[in-house]
Amino acid sequence: MAIIVTILQKLQAIFIPLTFAIILAFLFTPFENLLIRKKFPRFLTAIILILVIFVSLTAVGTLVYTGLASFRNDFSEYEMKIVNTINDLSARFELPLDSVKKYIEDEVDWQEVFDKVPVTRYITKTMGTFVDFVVKLILTIVLFMFIMAGKNRLGVRMEKILTLEEVEHSSHIINKVKTQIIRYLFSKTIISLSTALTGMFFVYIFGIDFVIVSGLLLFLLNFIPNFGSIMASLFPITVCLFQYGFGWQLFAIIGAMILIQMAFGVIIEPKYFGSELNISPVLILSALIFWAWVWGPVGMFLAVPLTATMNIIFKEFKTFEIVSALISDD
């Protein structure tokens, strides 16, 4: 296990695109089957799939990268707003912070502070340069092509080395993993998109800056269980605090974010989608920490699908029944 984890960590430049390629293969299998039923030639089906994936991933990646870059560039405008907010806080609560206020106003370079924030380093490390993003995108698509091309011959190769019973068991596991992952990603995408659009609406009508960045964070971080939605909600609240101080907008956006997260995360998602993956909350937290350590922020997004896949596999083998019992939330 130690060797496997070390390999995953050291070769993440290969395994992260490979993991995304496998997930994309699962997600696009129904679309591929639809095109084949419509009598599209296989080579044309492959071209259509590649074009759809390339355009979609490029659009999403460019939007995220541009949004983060614009936020980084515009942060300097908030230097005086941060100072004014601190002054307002000290005056409101009569804090003896005269020396601190003078130091903040005269000595602190907020752009330099922002550059040293760990979040910035995580963003830089995760996104890299635009060229690095394009290289990873191309690698993901190439791996996806090989997976889609080879999956039709997988059954034939399995029949050569496995018994009929073993082939059926393996196919059952693969289909179960595929079904669970597709259901989870579909439901999570719908919920995350709805949360993001609703949040952007309130951010816009309250006149808060960085509407697009707020929406991106609400959408992307909602894929991180438990903590993601909270972290995403803090961004527009913090921007509003610096922009308007303790005006009505601050309390309005706090109330709106709480209502949005309660409505989508606590009421709508469990009611209409249920607990698709059946994983213990303790294991979800542990998986978040573990995969964040192995693959950084990307690992946090992949933690739940990877843990669910392991849980499904463990359930199918008696040797790992104890491990599955610890993971499951039954």
N, C-alpha and C positions, 0 to 999 in steps of 0.2 A: 504493500500500500504506500509506503514511504517513497519507494522508487517511482511508482505510478504518479503520485502527487508531484514529485520533483520534475518529472518529465512534462507533465501538464503545465507546470509553472514556467519552466525554462523555454518550452516550445509553444508558448501561447500564441505567438505570431502565426503558427500553423493551425493549432487546435481551435482557436476562436473562430476563424473563417470556416473551418470544417464543421464546427457545431452549428453555425448559422446556415451553412449549406444543407446540412441534414434536416434542420427545421424547415427550411424553404422547400425541400423535397417533399416533406410531409404535407405542408400547406398547399402546394401546387399540384399534388396528385389528383384531387377531384377535378381541377381545371384541365389538367392533361387528359384525364379520362373523358371529359366532355368533348374536347377537341377531337379525340380519336373516334368517339361515337359519331361525330359530325363528318367523319370520313376525311379528316385532314391527314395528309402524309406525315410520317413521323419526323422527317427532317424539317418540315414547315412548322410542326407543333413545337419542336425544340427551339426553332428560331423565335417563334412568338413568345414562348416562355422566357427565353433569355432577354428579349427586348422589354417585356413587361417588368421583369425583376430589375434589370439595369436602370430603366427609367424611374421606377418606384424608389429604389434604394438611393439613386443619385439625387432625386428630388428631396427625399427626407434628409439625407446626409448633408446636402447643401443648405437646406433650411436651418438645420440644427447648427451647423458650423457658422453660417452667416449670423444667426441670432446671437450666439455666444460671442462672436467677434464684435458685433455692434454694441453689445452690452459692455464688453471690456473697454471699447473705445470711448463710450459715452459716460463711463463711470466718473471721469474727472469732473464732470458738471455737478456731481453730487458732493464735492468737497465742502462747499459752503453750506449746503443743506444739512450735512452731518454735523458741522460745527453749530449751526443754528439749533438743531434738534437737541444737542447736548446742553447748549445754553438754556434752552427752554426747559429741559428737565431739571437743571440745577436751580433755575429761578422758581419753577413750580413747586419743587419740594424743599426749597431753601437749603440746598446743599452747599457747604463751604468748599467750593471747588475753584476758587479764583485762580490759584496757581496752576491747577490742572487745565482750566479753560485757556489760560494764556499760553500754556505749552501746546495745547491742541491747536490753537489758532495760528501760532507762530512757528512751531517746530515740526509738526506732524505733516509728512507728505502722504496724503491718503492714497495717491496712485501707487506709491511704493509699498504702502501697507497692503493694498489690494493685490499687488503682484506677489506678495509673500504669503497670502492666504493659502492654506492647503487645498482648498477647493479649486483654486486656479491651477495648481500643479496637477491635480487630478484631471481637470478638463484638458490641460495640455497633454498629459500623458495618455489620456484616452483617445482624444481626437487626433493628436499629432498634427502634422502638416497636412495640407490639402492633398499633396502628392501621395503621402502615406495612406490617406483615406482611399484615394483612387486605386492604389496598389492592392489594398485589402479587399476593396470591392471587386476588382477583377479576379483576385484569387478566389473569393467566395463564389463568383459566378462560374469560374473554371471547375472548381470542385463540385458545384451543383450539376454542371453538365455531365461530369463523369459519373456521379451518383445516379442521375436519371437514365443515363445510357446503360449503366451496368445493372440496374435493379431488375430489369426484365429477364436477365440471365442468371439472377441470384438463385431463383428456384431450381434451375437446372444444375447449378454447381452444388447446391445443398443436397439434391437427390443423389449425387455421386458419392457423397461422403457420409450421409446420415440415413438412418432407417426412415420408413414412411411415417412412423409415429413421431420420431424426432423432428422431421420436417414439418409436420402438422403443428407440433408444439411450438417450434420456432416461429412459424407463420402466425400462430395465435398471439404470441408475445409481441411481435412486430406490429400487428394490426391493432392490438390493444394500446400499445404505446402511441401509435399514430393517432388513434381516435381520441385518446385523452389529451394529447398535446394540442391537437387541432381545436378541440372544444375549449380548452383553457385559453389558448391564444385568441380565439374568436371572441369569447365572452369578455376577456380582459381588454381586448382592443376596443370593443363597442363601449364598455364602461369608461375606459380611459379617454376615448375620443369625446364621449358625451360630457365627461367631467371637464375636459379641457375647453370645449366650446362654451359651456355654461360659465366657467371661470373667466374666460376671455370676455364674455359679454358683460359681466359685472365689473371687471377691471376697466373696460372701455367706458361704460356709462358713468363710472365714478371718476373718470379722467386721470387714471393712474398710468404712469409711463410703462414702457416695455410690455405691451399687450401680447405681442407674438412670443417673446421669451417666456412670459408667464404661461401661455398656452402650451408651449413646447415642454416646459418643466412639468406642468400638470399632467400632460399626456405620457411623457416618458417615465417620470418617477412613479407614476401610479402602477407600473409593472413591478416595482419593488414592494413586496408585501409589508404591511404594518407601518413602516417608517417613510416610505416614498411619498405618499399623499401628504403627510405632515410636513416633510421637507419642502415639497412643491408649494404648499399653501403659505409657508413662511416667506417666500420670495416676494409676492405682491404685497403682503402685509408690511414687510420691511421697507420696500420701495415707497409705499404710501406713507409710512412714518416719516421718512426723510423728505418726502415731497410736500406733505401737508401738515406734518407735526401731529398734534393731538386734535385734529379737526374731526368733523363728523364722518369724513371719508374713511378714516382709520377704523372706527367702530363699525361702519357699514361693511367694509371689506372683510373684517374679522368675522362678523356675523354671516356674511355671504359664503365665505370659505368653510365655516363650520357646517352650515346648512347643506352645501354641495357635497361635502365628504360624508355627512350623515345620510343624505338621501341616496347617493349612488353606492357608497361603500357598505353601509349598514342595512339599508332597506332593499334597494333595487337589485343589487348584485346577488345577495343570498336568495332572494325570492325567485328571480327568473333564471338564474344560472346555477344556484346551489353550490355545494362544495365538491367540485368536479374531481379534485385530485386527492382528497382524503389524506392530508398530511398533518401531523401534529404541529400545533403552533410553536412548540419548543424546537422541533426539528427545523421549521421554517427559519426561525431566528438563527439557529446553529448553522444552517445551510447558507444563509446570507453572510454570516461572518466568515465561514470557511471559503466560499467561492470568491468573496471580496478579497481575501488574502491570496488566493491562487491567481485570479485573473483581474483583480482590480474592480473598478466600477462596472465593467461589462459582466463580470461574474455575478454581481448582484441581480442583474436583469435575467440571467440564465439560471439562477439558483433554483427557482421553483420547478421549471421544466426538467432540469437535470435530476433533482431529487425525486420528482414524480416518476421519471423513467426508471431510476434505481429501485424505487418502491415496487413498481409493477414487475420488474425482473425478479426481485427478491421473493415476491409472492408466489412465483411460479416454480420455485425450487425449495424443497423441504429443508435443505441445508441452511437456508437463509430465512426461515420462517420467524426466528426470534428477532432478527434485524428488521424484518418487515413489520412485526408487531410493535416494535419501538417507534418506527417511522409513522405508521398509520394512526389515524385519529378515531378509529372505531371504538 
